[in-house]
Amino acid sequence: MKNPNDSFLRGRLRSFKFALRGMWLLMTTEDSIKAQLFIAVLATILGFYFNISNIEWMFQFIVIGLVLVAEALNTAIEKIADFVHPEYHKKIGFIKDIAAGAPSFAAFTSLIIAGFIYIPKIALLF
């Protein structure tokens, strides 16, 4: 909540604190985020193993961020939907299904990017 007595800098620092808290809550409570972070760590290890280029690192981290953001937004939408209508409702289910589609698009995109980066490198091993 915004404090009217806060300076611009103090307000930004408070916002940053809330953002870090949100990231921590996601990482410690949401299985989907934990799974995506595990995959991100594996992709990072693969990046070092295959010595990927700076451009490949850039694309890899962009899609990692894209997937994590999509998962976080999906979680927020699901939490709001559950808060507004705790029991099953057809329209809430529809909204939650659409929200779950966003991380799926992001994950498919990340797999395509990973394919462009790693398939040629793995093919050279054989």
N, CA, C and O atoms as a GROMACS GRO file, in nm:
protein
  504
    1MET      N    1   0.084  -0.117   0.000
    1MET     CA    2   0.000   0.000   0.000
    1MET      C    3   0.089   0.124   0.000
    1MET      O    4   0.190   0.129   0.070
    2LYS      N    5   0.051   0.222  -0.078
    2LYS     CA    6   0.132   0.342  -0.092
    2LYS      C    7   0.121   0.429   0.033
    2LYS      O    8   0.011   0.455   0.083
    3ASN      N    9   0.236   0.474   0.081
    3ASN     CA   10   0.241   0.564   0.194
    3ASN      C   11   0.262   0.706   0.139
    3ASN      O   12   0.364   0.731   0.074
    4PRO      N   13   0.168   0.799   0.164
    4PRO     CA   14   0.181   0.933   0.106
    4PRO      C   15   0.302   1.010   0.160
    4PRO      O   16   0.342   1.109   0.099
    5ASN      N   17   0.360   0.968   0.271
    5ASN     CA   18   0.477   1.035   0.327
    5ASN      C   19   0.609   0.986   0.267
    5ASN      O   20   0.714   1.044   0.295
    6ASP      N   21   0.605   0.881   0.186
    6ASP     CA   22   0.726   0.826   0.126
    6ASP      C   23   0.777   0.916   0.015
    6ASP      O   24   0.700   0.971  -0.064
    7SER      N   25   0.910   0.931   0.009
    7SER     CA   26   0.973   0.999  -0.103
    7SER      C   27   0.968   0.906  -0.224
    7SER      O   28   0.933   0.788  -0.211
    8PHE      N   29   1.004   0.958  -0.340
    8PHE     CA   30   1.004   0.876  -0.460
    8PHE      C   31   1.095   0.754  -0.441
    8PHE      O   32   1.056   0.641  -0.471
    9LEU      N   33   1.216   0.777  -0.393
    9LEU     CA   34   1.312   0.668  -0.376
    9LEU      C   35   1.265   0.567  -0.272
    9LEU      O   36   1.275   0.446  -0.294
   10ARG      N   37   1.213   0.615  -0.161
   10ARG     CA   38   1.164   0.524  -0.058
   10ARG      C   39   1.046   0.441  -0.111
   10ARG      O   40   1.034   0.322  -0.080
   11GLY      N   41   0.961   0.502  -0.191
   11GLY     CA   42   0.849   0.429  -0.251
   11GLY      C   43   0.896   0.319  -0.344
   11GLY      O   44   0.840   0.210  -0.345
   12ARG      N   45   1.002   0.348  -0.423
   12ARG     CA   46   1.057   0.247  -0.514
   12ARG      C   47   1.120   0.133  -0.435
   12ARG      O   48   1.106   0.016  -0.471
   13LEU      N   49   1.189   0.167  -0.326
   13LEU     CA   50   1.250   0.062  -0.243
   13LEU      C   51   1.144  -0.027  -0.178
   13LEU      O   52   1.162  -0.148  -0.169
   14ARG      N   53   1.035   0.035  -0.134
   14ARG     CA   54   0.925  -0.045  -0.077
   14ARG      C   55   0.864  -0.136  -0.184
   14ARG      O   56   0.834  -0.252  -0.158
   15SER      N   57   0.847  -0.083  -0.304
   15SER     CA   58   0.794  -0.164  -0.414
   15SER      C   59   0.886  -0.281  -0.444
   15SER      O   60   0.840  -0.393  -0.468
   16PHE      N   61   1.016  -0.255  -0.443
   16PHE     CA   62   1.113  -0.360  -0.469
   16PHE      C   63   1.106  -0.468  -0.361
   16PHE      O   64   1.116  -0.587  -0.391
   17LYS      N   65   1.088  -0.426  -0.237
   17LYS     CA   66   1.074  -0.522  -0.126
   17LYS      C   67   0.952  -0.610  -0.148
   17LYS      O   68   0.958  -0.731  -0.126
   18PHE      N   69   0.839  -0.551  -0.190
   18PHE     CA   70   0.718  -0.630  -0.215
   18PHE      C   71   0.739  -0.726  -0.332
   18PHE      O   72   0.691  -0.839  -0.330
   19ALA      N   73   0.812  -0.680  -0.434
   19ALA     CA   74   0.839  -0.766  -0.550
   19ALA      C   75   0.924  -0.886  -0.509
   19ALA      O   76   0.897  -0.999  -0.550
   20LEU      N   77   1.028  -0.860  -0.430
   20LEU     CA   78   1.112  -0.971  -0.382
   20LEU      C   79   1.031  -1.068  -0.296
   20LEU      O   80   1.051  -1.190  -0.304
   21ARG      N   81   0.942  -1.015  -0.215
   21ARG     CA   82   0.857  -1.101  -0.132
   21ARG      C   83   0.768  -1.188  -0.222
   21ARG      O   84   0.749  -1.306  -0.195
   22GLY      N   85   0.713  -1.128  -0.327
   22GLY     CA   86   0.629  -1.204  -0.420
   22GLY      C   87   0.707  -1.314  -0.490
   22GLY      O   88   0.658  -1.426  -0.506
   23MET      N   89   0.830  -1.282  -0.530
   23MET     CA   90   0.914  -1.384  -0.594
   23MET      C   91   0.942  -1.498  -0.495
   23MET      O   92   0.935  -1.615  -0.531
   24TRP      N   93   0.973  -1.462  -0.370
   24TRP     CA   94   0.999  -1.563  -0.268
   24TRP      C   95   0.876  -1.651  -0.244
   24TRP      O   96   0.888  -1.773  -0.234
   25LEU      N   97   0.759  -1.589  -0.236
   25LEU     CA   98   0.636  -1.666  -0.215
   25LEU      C   99   0.613  -1.763  -0.330
   25LEU      O  100   0.576  -1.878  -0.308
   26LEU      N  101   0.634  -1.716  -0.453
   26LEU     CA  102   0.618  -1.805  -0.568
   26LEU      C  103   0.715  -1.922  -0.562
   26LEU      O  104   0.676  -2.037  -0.583
   27MET      N  105   0.842  -1.893  -0.532
   27MET     CA  106   0.944  -1.997  -0.532
   27MET      C  107   0.926  -2.098  -0.420
   27MET      O  108   0.968  -2.213  -0.432
   28THR      N  109   0.865  -2.057  -0.311
   28THR     CA  110   0.854  -2.147  -0.196
   28THR      C  111   0.718  -2.215  -0.185
   28THR      O  112   0.703  -2.310  -0.108
   29THR      N  113   0.618  -2.168  -0.259
   29THR     CA  114   0.484  -2.225  -0.243
   29THR      C  115   0.425  -2.286  -0.369
   29THR      O  116   0.332  -2.366  -0.360
   30GLU      N  117   0.476  -2.251  -0.486
   30GLU     CA  118   0.412  -2.295  -0.610
   30GLU      C  119   0.496  -2.401  -0.681
   30GLU      O  120   0.609  -2.376  -0.722
   31ASP      N  121   0.438  -2.521  -0.694
   31ASP     CA  122   0.510  -2.632  -0.757
   31ASP      C  123   0.546  -2.603  -0.902
   31ASP      O  124   0.653  -2.644  -0.949
   32SER      N  125   0.459  -2.532  -0.974
   32SER     CA  126   0.488  -2.503  -1.115
   32SER      C  127   0.611  -2.414  -1.127
   32SER      O  128   0.693  -2.434  -1.218
   33ILE      N  129   0.626  -2.317  -1.040
   33ILE     CA  130   0.743  -2.230  -1.042
   33ILE      C  131   0.867  -2.309  -1.003
   33ILE      O  132   0.973  -2.293  -1.064
   34LYS      N  133   0.855  -2.395  -0.903
   34LYS     CA  134   0.969  -2.479  -0.864
   34LYS      C  135   1.016  -2.565  -0.981
   34LYS      O  136   1.136  -2.576  -1.006
   35ALA      N  137   0.922  -2.624  -1.053
   35ALA     CA  138   0.956  -2.708  -1.168
   35ALA      C  139   1.025  -2.625  -1.276
   35ALA      O  140   1.124  -2.668  -1.334
   36GLN      N  141   0.971  -2.507  -1.303
   36GLN     CA  142   1.030  -2.422  -1.407
   36GLN      C  143   1.168  -2.373  -1.366
   36GLN      O  144   1.257  -2.362  -1.450
   37LEU      N  145   1.187  -2.343  -1.239
   37LEU     CA  146   1.320  -2.301  -1.193
   37LEU      C  147   1.420  -2.416  -1.204
   37LEU      O  148   1.536  -2.394  -1.239
   38PHE      N  149   1.376  -2.538  -1.176
   38PHE     CA  150   1.462  -2.655  -1.192
   38PHE      C  151   1.506  -2.669  -1.338
   38PHE      O  152   1.623  -2.692  -1.366
   39ILE      N  153   1.410  -2.655  -1.430
   39ILE     CA  154   1.442  -2.664  -1.573
   39ILE      C  155   1.535  -2.549  -1.613
   39ILE      O  156   1.625  -2.568  -1.695
   40ALA      N  157   1.513  -2.430  -1.556
   40ALA     CA  158   1.600  -2.316  -1.587
   40ALA      C  159   1.744  -2.344  -1.542
   40ALA      O  160   1.839  -2.309  -1.612
   41VAL      N  161   1.760  -2.405  -1.425
   41VAL     CA  162   1.894  -2.439  -1.377
   41VAL      C  163   1.958  -2.542  -1.470
   41VAL      O  164   2.076  -2.531  -1.503
   42LEU      N  165   1.881  -2.643  -1.512
   42LEU     CA  166   1.934  -2.743  -1.605
   42LEU      C  167   1.977  -2.678  -1.737
   42LEU      O  168   2.082  -2.710  -1.791
   43ALA      N  169   1.894  -2.587  -1.788
   43ALA     CA  170   1.926  -2.519  -1.913
   43ALA      C  171   2.053  -2.435  -1.897
   43ALA      O  172   2.134  -2.426  -1.990
   44THR      N  173   2.069  -2.375  -1.782
   44THR     CA  174   2.189  -2.295  -1.756
   44THR      C  175   2.314  -2.385  -1.751
   44THR      O  176   2.418  -2.349  -1.806
   45ILE      N  177   2.302  -2.499  -1.687
   45ILE     CA  178   2.414  -2.595  -1.683
   45ILE      C  179   2.447  -2.641  -1.825
   45ILE      O  180   2.564  -2.649  -1.863
   46LEU      N  181   2.343  -2.672  -1.904
   46LEU     CA  182   2.366  -2.712  -2.043
   46LEU      C  183   2.435  -2.601  -2.122
   46LEU      O  184   2.522  -2.627  -2.205
   47GLY      N  185   2.395  -2.477  -2.094
   47GLY     CA  186   2.457  -2.364  -2.162
   47GLY      C  187   2.606  -2.357  -2.137
   47GLY      O  188   2.684  -2.332  -2.228
   48PHE      N  189   2.646  -2.380  -2.012
   48PHE     CA  190   2.789  -2.382  -1.980
   48PHE      C  191   2.859  -2.503  -2.043
   48PHE      O  192   2.970  -2.492  -2.095
   49TYR      N  193   2.792  -2.618  -2.037
   49TYR     CA  194   2.851  -2.740  -2.092
   49TYR      C  195   2.877  -2.726  -2.242
   49TYR      O  196   2.984  -2.764  -2.290
   50PHE      N  197   2.779  -2.673  -2.315
   50PHE     CA  198   2.792  -2.660  -2.460
   50PHE      C  199   2.854  -2.527  -2.503
   50PHE      O  200   2.868  -2.500  -2.622
   51ASN      N  201   2.892  -2.444  -2.405
   51ASN     CA  202   2.957  -2.317  -2.434
   51ASN      C  203   2.878  -2.236  -2.537
   51ASN      O  204   2.931  -2.197  -2.641
   52ILE      N  205   2.752  -2.210  -2.507
   52ILE     CA  206   2.666  -2.139  -2.602
   52ILE      C  207   2.712  -1.993  -2.616
   52ILE      O  208   2.778  -1.939  -2.527
   53SER      N  209   2.675  -1.932  -2.727
   53SER     CA  210   2.718  -1.796  -2.757
   53SER      C  211   2.639  -1.694  -2.673
   53SER      O  212   2.540  -1.728  -2.608
   54ASN      N  213   2.685  -1.571  -2.676
   54ASN     CA  214   2.615  -1.464  -2.604
   54ASN      C  215   2.472  -1.447  -2.653
   54ASN      O  216   2.381  -1.427  -2.573
   55ILE      N  217   2.452  -1.456  -2.782
   55ILE     CA  218   2.316  -1.444  -2.839
   55ILE      C  219   2.230  -1.560  -2.791
   55ILE      O  220   2.113  -1.541  -2.757
   56GLU      N  221   2.286  -1.680  -2.787
   56GLU     CA  222   2.210  -1.796  -2.739
   56GLU      C  223   2.176  -1.780  -2.591
   56GLU      O  224   2.066  -1.815  -2.549
   57TRP      N  225   2.270  -1.729  -2.511
   57TRP     CA  226   2.241  -1.701  -2.370
   57TRP      C  227   2.126  -1.602  -2.359
   57TRP      O  228   2.036  -1.618  -2.276
   58MET      N  229   2.131  -1.499  -2.443
   58MET     CA  230   2.027  -1.397  -2.439
   58MET      C  231   1.890  -1.459  -2.466
   58MET      O  232   1.794  -1.436  -2.392
   59PHE      N  233   1.881  -1.538  -2.572
   59PHE     CA  234   1.753  -1.602  -2.603
   59PHE      C  235   1.711  -1.698  -2.492
   59PHE      O  236   1.593  -1.705  -2.456
   60GLN      N  237   1.806  -1.772  -2.440
   60GLN     CA  238   1.773  -1.868  -2.333
   60GLN      C  239   1.717  -1.795  -2.211
   60GLN      O  240   1.615  -1.838  -2.156
   61PHE      N  241   1.782  -1.688  -2.169
   61PHE     CA  242   1.732  -1.617  -2.050
   61PHE      C  243   1.602  -1.542  -2.077
   61PHE      O  244   1.521  -1.525  -1.987
   62ILE      N  245   1.582  -1.496  -2.200
   62ILE     CA  246   1.455  -1.432  -2.233
   62ILE      C  247   1.340  -1.532  -2.219
   62ILE      O  248   1.237  -1.500  -2.160
   63VAL      N  249   1.358  -1.654  -2.273
   63VAL     CA  250   1.249  -1.751  -2.263
   63VAL      C  251   1.233  -1.805  -2.122
   63VAL      O  252   1.121  -1.837  -2.081
   64ILE      N  253   1.342  -1.815  -2.047
   64ILE     CA  254   1.328  -1.853  -1.906
   64ILE      C  255   1.243  -1.749  -1.833
   64ILE      O  256   1.151  -1.784  -1.759
   65GLY      N  257   1.275  -1.622  -1.855
   65GLY     CA  258   1.196  -1.515  -1.794
   65GLY      C  259   1.052  -1.517  -1.841
   65GLY      O  260   0.960  -1.497  -1.761
   66LEU      N  261   1.031  -1.540  -1.970
   66LEU     CA  262   0.895  -1.546  -2.025
   66LEU      C  263   0.813  -1.655  -1.957
   66LEU      O  264   0.698  -1.633  -1.920
   67VAL      N  265   0.872  -1.773  -1.941
   67VAL     CA  266   0.800  -1.884  -1.878
   67VAL      C  267   0.770  -1.852  -1.731
   67VAL      O  268   0.658  -1.875  -1.685
   68LEU      N  269   0.868  -1.798  -1.659
   68LEU     CA  270   0.845  -1.766  -1.518
   68LEU      C  271   0.739  -1.657  -1.501
   68LEU      O  272   0.656  -1.665  -1.410
   69VAL      N  273   0.742  -1.556  -1.587
   69VAL     CA  274   0.640  -1.450  -1.580
   69VAL      C  275   0.502  -1.507  -1.610
   69VAL      O  276   0.405  -1.477  -1.540
   70ALA      N  277   0.493  -1.589  -1.713
   70ALA     CA  278   0.363  -1.649  -1.748
   70ALA      C  279   0.311  -1.736  -1.634
   70ALA      O  280   0.193  -1.732  -1.601
   71GLU      N  281   0.399  -1.816  -1.572
   71GLU     CA  282   0.358  -1.899  -1.459
   71GLU      C  283   0.313  -1.813  -1.341
   71GLU      O  284   0.214  -1.845  -1.276
   72ALA      N  285   0.384  -1.705  -1.316
   72ALA     CA  286   0.347  -1.617  -1.204
   72ALA      C  287   0.212  -1.551  -1.229
   72ALA      O  288   0.129  -1.545  -1.138
   73LEU      N  289   0.190  -1.503  -1.350
   73LEU     CA  290   0.060  -1.439  -1.380
   73LEU      C  291  -0.053  -1.541  -1.376
   73LEU      O  292  -0.162  -1.511  -1.327
   74ASN      N  293  -0.027  -1.661  -1.425
   74ASN     CA  294  -0.127  -1.768  -1.416
   74ASN      C  295  -0.163  -1.796  -1.271
   74ASN      O  296  -0.281  -1.810  -1.238
   75THR      N  297  -0.062  -1.804  -1.185
   75THR     CA  298  -0.086  -1.828  -1.044
   75THR      C  299  -0.170  -1.716  -0.983
   75THR      O  300  -0.263  -1.742  -0.906
   76ALA      N  301  -0.136  -1.591  -1.016
   76ALA     CA  302  -0.211  -1.477  -0.962
   76ALA      C  303  -0.357  -1.482  -1.006
   76ALA      O  304  -0.447  -1.458  -0.925
   77ILE      N  305  -0.381  -1.513  -1.133
   77ILE     CA  306  -0.519  -1.520  -1.183
   77ILE      C  307  -0.594  -1.633  -1.114
   77ILE      O  308  -0.710  -1.616  -1.076
   78GLU      N  309  -0.530  -1.747  -1.097
   78GLU     CA  310  -0.596  -1.859  -1.030
   78GLU      C  311  -0.628  -1.826  -0.884
   78GLU      O  312  -0.736  -1.860  -0.835
   79LYS      N  313  -0.536  -1.759  -0.815
   79LYS     CA  314  -0.561  -1.722  -0.675
   79LYS      C  315  -0.677  -1.623  -0.664
   79LYS      O  316  -0.761  -1.635  -0.575
   80ILE      N  317  -0.681  -1.526  -0.754
   80ILE     CA  318  -0.792  -1.430  -0.753
   80ILE      C  319  -0.924  -1.501  -0.782
   80ILE      O  320  -1.023  -1.477  -0.714
   81ALA      N  321  -0.924  -1.590  -0.882
   81ALA     CA  322  -1.046  -1.662  -0.918
   81ALA      C  323  -1.094  -1.748  -0.800
   81ALA      O  324  -1.214  -1.752  -0.772
   82ASP      N  325  -1.002  -1.815  -0.732
   82ASP     CA  326  -1.040  -1.896  -0.617
   82ASP      C  327  -1.092  -1.810  -0.502
   82ASP      O  328  -1.182  -1.852  -0.429
   83PHE      N  329  -1.037  -1.691  -0.486
   83PHE     CA  330  -1.082  -1.600  -0.381
   83PHE      C  331  -1.222  -1.547  -0.411
   83PHE      O  332  -1.307  -1.541  -0.323
   84VAL      N  333  -1.245  -1.509  -0.536
   84VAL     CA  334  -1.374  -1.453  -0.576
   84VAL      C  335  -1.484  -1.558  -0.572
   84VAL      O  336  -1.596  -1.530  -0.530
   85HIS      N  337  -1.451  -1.679  -0.618
   85HIS     CA  338  -1.552  -1.785  -0.626
   85HIS      C  339  -1.489  -1.917  -0.583
   85HIS      O  340  -1.445  -1.995  -0.668
   86PRO      N  341  -1.482  -1.945  -0.450
   86PRO     CA  342  -1.411  -2.063  -0.400
   86PRO      C  343  -1.467  -2.197  -0.448
   86PRO      O  344  -1.390  -2.291  -0.471
   87GLU      N  345  -1.597  -2.208  -0.465
   87GLU     CA  346  -1.652  -2.334  -0.512
   87GLU      C  347  -1.647  -2.338  -0.665
   87GLU      O  348  -1.631  -2.235  -0.730
   88TYR      N  349  -1.662  -2.459  -0.721
   88TYR     CA  350  -1.652  -2.473  -0.866
   88TYR      C  351  -1.760  -2.393  -0.935
   88TYR      O  352  -1.876  -2.393  -0.893
   89HIS      N  353  -1.720  -2.325  -1.041
   89HIS     CA  354  -1.814  -2.254  -1.128
   89HIS      C  355  -1.762  -2.266  -1.269
   89HIS      O  356  -1.642  -2.252  -1.294
   90LYS      N  357  -1.852  -2.292  -1.362
   90LYS     CA  358  -1.814  -2.316  -1.501
   90LYS      C  359  -1.735  -2.198  -1.560
   90LYS      O  360  -1.635  -2.218  -1.628
   91LYS      N  361  -1.780  -2.075  -1.534
   91LYS     CA  362  -1.710  -1.958  -1.590
   91LYS      C  363  -1.574  -1.936  -1.527
   91LYS      O  364  -1.479  -1.898  -1.595
   92ILE      N  365  -1.562  -1.961  -1.397
   92ILE     CA  366  -1.432  -1.950  -1.330
   92ILE      C  367  -1.338  -2.057  -1.384
   92ILE      O  368  -1.220  -2.030  -1.406
   93GLY      N  369  -1.389  -2.177  -1.406
   93GLY     CA  370  -1.308  -2.284  -1.465
   93GLY      C  371  -1.257  -2.246  -1.603
   93GLY      O  372  -1.142  -2.273  -1.638
   94PHE      N  373  -1.344  -2.183  -1.682
   94PHE     CA  374  -1.306  -2.137  -1.816
   94PHE      C  375  -1.193  -2.034  -1.807
   94PHE      O  376  -1.095  -2.042  -1.881
   95ILE      N  377  -1.208  -1.938  -1.716
   95ILE     CA  378  -1.105  -1.834  -1.696
   95ILE      C  379  -0.973  -1.898  -1.653
   95ILE      O  380  -0.868  -1.861  -1.705
   96LYS      N  381  -0.978  -1.991  -1.560
   96LYS     CA  382  -0.856  -2.056  -1.513
   96LYS      C  383  -0.790  -2.140  -1.623
   96LYS      O  384  -0.667  -2.146  -1.631
   97ASP      N  385  -0.871  -2.204  -1.708
   97ASP     CA  386  -0.815  -2.279  -1.820
   97ASP      C  387  -0.743  -2.187  -1.918
   97ASP      O  388  -0.636  -2.219  -1.968
   98ILE      N  389  -0.804  -2.073  -1.946
   98ILE     CA  390  -0.740  -1.976  -2.037
   98ILE      C  391  -0.610  -1.926  -1.975
   98ILE      O  392  -0.508  -1.915  -2.044
   99ALA      N  393  -0.612  -1.895  -1.846
   99ALA     CA  394  -0.491  -1.849  -1.778
   99ALA      C  395  -0.382  -1.955  -1.783
   99ALA      O  396  -0.264  -1.922  -1.798
  100ALA      N  397  -0.418  -2.082  -1.772
  100ALA     CA  398  -0.320  -2.190  -1.778
  100ALA      C  399  -0.262  -2.205  -1.918
  100ALA      O  400  -0.154  -2.261  -1.935
  101GLY      N  401  -0.332  -2.155  -2.018
  101GLY     CA  402  -0.280  -2.161  -2.154
  101GLY      C  403  -0.159  -2.071  -2.175
  101GLY      O  404  -0.074  -2.102  -2.258
  102ALA      N  405  -0.151  -1.961  -2.101
  102ALA     CA  406  -0.039  -1.867  -2.119
  102ALA      C  407   0.096  -1.931  -2.091
  102ALA      O  408   0.186  -1.920  -2.174
  103PRO      N  409   0.114  -1.997  -1.976
  103PRO     CA  410   0.244  -2.062  -1.956
  103PRO      C  411   0.270  -2.176  -2.054
  103PRO      O  412   0.385  -2.208  -2.083
  104SER      N  413   0.164  -2.236  -2.106
  104SER     CA  414   0.182  -2.340  -2.206
  104SER      C  415   0.241  -2.282  -2.334
  104SER      O  416   0.333  -2.340  -2.392
  105PHE      N  417   0.188  -2.169  -2.379
  105PHE     CA  418   0.245  -2.101  -2.496
  105PHE      C  419   0.392  -2.065  -2.470
  105PHE      O  420   0.477  -2.085  -2.556
  106ALA      N  421   0.420  -2.013  -2.351
  106ALA     CA  422   0.557  -1.975  -2.317
  106ALA      C  423   0.648  -2.098  -2.314
  106ALA      O  424   0.761  -2.092  -2.362
  107ALA      N  425   0.599  -2.208  -2.259
  107ALA     CA  426   0.680  -2.330  -2.252
  107ALA      C  427   0.707  -2.386  -2.391
  107ALA      O  428   0.819  -2.428  -2.420
  108PHE      N  429   0.606  -2.386  -2.479
  108PHE     CA  430   0.628  -2.434  -2.616
  108PHE      C  431   0.730  -2.346  -2.688
  108PHE      O  432   0.816  -2.395  -2.760
  109THR      N  433   0.720  -2.215  -2.667
  109THR     CA  434   0.817  -2.123  -2.726
  109THR      C  435   0.957  -2.152  -2.676
  109THR      O  436   1.053  -2.151  -2.753
  110SER      N  437   0.969  -2.179  -2.545
  110SER     CA  438   1.101  -2.208  -2.490
  110SER      C  439   1.157  -2.339  -2.545
  110SER      O  440   1.278  -2.350  -2.566
  111LEU      N  441   1.071  -2.437  -2.569
  111LEU     CA  442   1.119  -2.562  -2.627
  111LEU      C  443   1.169  -2.542  -2.770
  111LEU      O  444   1.268  -2.603  -2.810
  112ILE      N  445   1.102  -2.457  -2.845
  112ILE     CA  446   1.147  -2.427  -2.982
  112ILE      C  447   1.283  -2.358  -2.979
  112ILE      O  448   1.373  -2.395  -3.054
  113ILE      N  449   1.297  -2.259  -2.891
  113ILE     CA  450   1.425  -2.188  -2.878
  113ILE      C  451   1.534  -2.286  -2.833
  113ILE      O  452   1.645  -2.285  -2.887
  114ALA      N  453   1.502  -2.371  -2.736
  114ALA     CA  454   1.600  -2.470  -2.689
  114ALA      C  455   1.640  -2.564  -2.803
  114ALA      O  456   1.756  -2.603  -2.814
  115GLY      N  457   1.545  -2.598  -2.886
  115GLY     CA  458   1.576  -2.682  -3.002
  115GLY      C  459   1.675  -2.615  -3.096
  115GLY      O  460   1.771  -2.678  -3.141
  116PHE      N  461   1.652  -2.488  -3.126
  116PHE     CA  462   1.745  -2.414  -3.211
  116PHE      C  463   1.885  -2.407  -3.151
  116PHE      O  464   1.984  -2.414  -3.222
  117ILE      N  465   1.892  -2.393  -3.019
  117ILE     CA  466   2.022  -2.380  -2.953
  117ILE      C  467   2.091  -2.515  -2.939
  117ILE      O  468   2.210  -2.527  -2.972
  118TYR      N  469   2.020  -2.617  -2.891
  118TYR     CA  470   2.086  -2.739  -2.847
  118TYR      C  471   2.086  -2.855  -2.948
  118TYR      O  472   2.177  -2.937  -2.943
  119ILE      N  473   1.989  -2.864  -3.037
  119ILE     CA  474   1.987  -2.977  -3.131
  119ILE      C  475   2.114  -2.980  -3.216
  119ILE      O  476   2.174  -3.086  -3.232
  120PRO      N  477   2.158  -2.867  -3.273
  120PRO     CA  478   2.283  -2.872  -3.350
  120PRO      C  479   2.404  -2.912  -3.265
  120PRO      O  480   2.493  -2.981  -3.314
  121LYS      N  481   2.408  -2.871  -3.141
  121LYS     CA  482   2.521  -2.904  -3.053
  121LYS      C  483   2.518  -3.051  -3.014
  121LYS      O  484   2.623  -3.116  -3.009
  122ILE      N  485   2.400  -3.104  -2.988
  122ILE     CA  486   2.387  -3.246  -2.952
  122ILE      C  487   2.418  -3.332  -3.076
  122ILE      O  488   2.479  -3.438  -3.064
  123ALA      N  489   2.375  -3.286  -3.194
  123ALA     CA  490   2.401  -3.361  -3.317
  123ALA      C  491   2.550  -3.374  -3.344
  123ALA      O  492   2.595  -3.474  -3.401
  124LEU      N  493   2.628  -3.275  -3.303
  124LEU     CA  494   2.774  -3.282  -3.323
  124LEU      C  495   2.839  -3.390  -3.236
  124LEU      O  496   2.949  -3.436  -3.266
  125LEU      N  497   2.771  -3.429  -3.129
  125LEU     CA  498   2.826  -3.533  -3.041
  125LEU      C  499   2.819  -3.671  -3.105
  125LEU      O  500   2.892  -3.762  -3.066
  126PHE      N  501   2.732  -3.686  -3.202
  126PHE     CA  502   2.711  -3.819  -3.263
  126PHE      C  503   2.772  -3.826  -3.397
  126PHE      O  504   2.764  -3.930  -3.463
   0.00000   0.00000   0.00000
